[in-house]
Amino acid sequence: MDRRAFQALTNYLAKIPGVSLIHAGTYDNGLWWVKLKIDIGHKAAWRVVQELGCVVNCLSISERLPTVFYPVSPAPYLNGGLCR
């Protein structure tokens, strides 16, 4: 991915409600990665997770895209405790 396209992607991701971009990068072979923080207190947080998962993992109905979206989180005791 060229630099301008990658910058456009990260700019777009930064506009998603409840999302902040933590880190992003590219590799010499053209692959890229982004690390996002989703504010779990935001009213759209769960919707954001669902939509990103759908778009990134399943957008094409005829073939899988070469992308993967999976949420990662620190242990609950490092992340405000268990949800109740």
Secondary structure as the mmCIF struct_conf table of DSSP 4:
data_model
#
loop_
_struct_conf.conf_type_id
_struct_conf.id
_struct_conf.beg_label_comp_id
_struct_conf.beg_label_asym_id
_struct_conf.beg_label_seq_id
_struct_conf.end_label_comp_id
_struct_conf.end_label_asym_id
_struct_conf.end_label_seq_id
HELX_RH_AL_P HELX_RH_AL_P1 ARG A 3 ALA A 14
TURN_TY1_P TURN_TY1_P1 LYS A 15 LYS A 15
BEND BEND1 ILE A 16 ILE A 16
TURN_TY1_P TURN_TY1_P2 PRO A 17 GLY A 18
STRN STRN1 VAL A 19 THR A 26
TURN_TY1_P TURN_TY1_P3 ASP A 28 ASN A 29
BEND BEND2 GLY A 30 GLY A 30
STRN STRN2 TRP A 32 ILE A 38
TURN_TY1_P TURN_TY1_P4 ILE A 40 GLY A 41
BEND BEND3 HIS A 42 HIS A 42
TURN_TY1_P TURN_TY1_P5 LYS A 43 ALA A 44
HELX_RH_AL_P HELX_RH_AL_P2 ALA A 45 CYS A 58
BEND BEND4 LEU A 59 LEU A 59
BEND BEND5 ILE A 61 GLU A 63
BEND BEND6 PRO A 66 PRO A 66
HELX_RH_3T_P HELX_RH_3T_P1 PRO A 76 LEU A 78
TURN_TY1_P TURN_TY1_P6 ASN A 79 GLY A 80
BEND BEND7 GLY A 81 GLY A 81
#
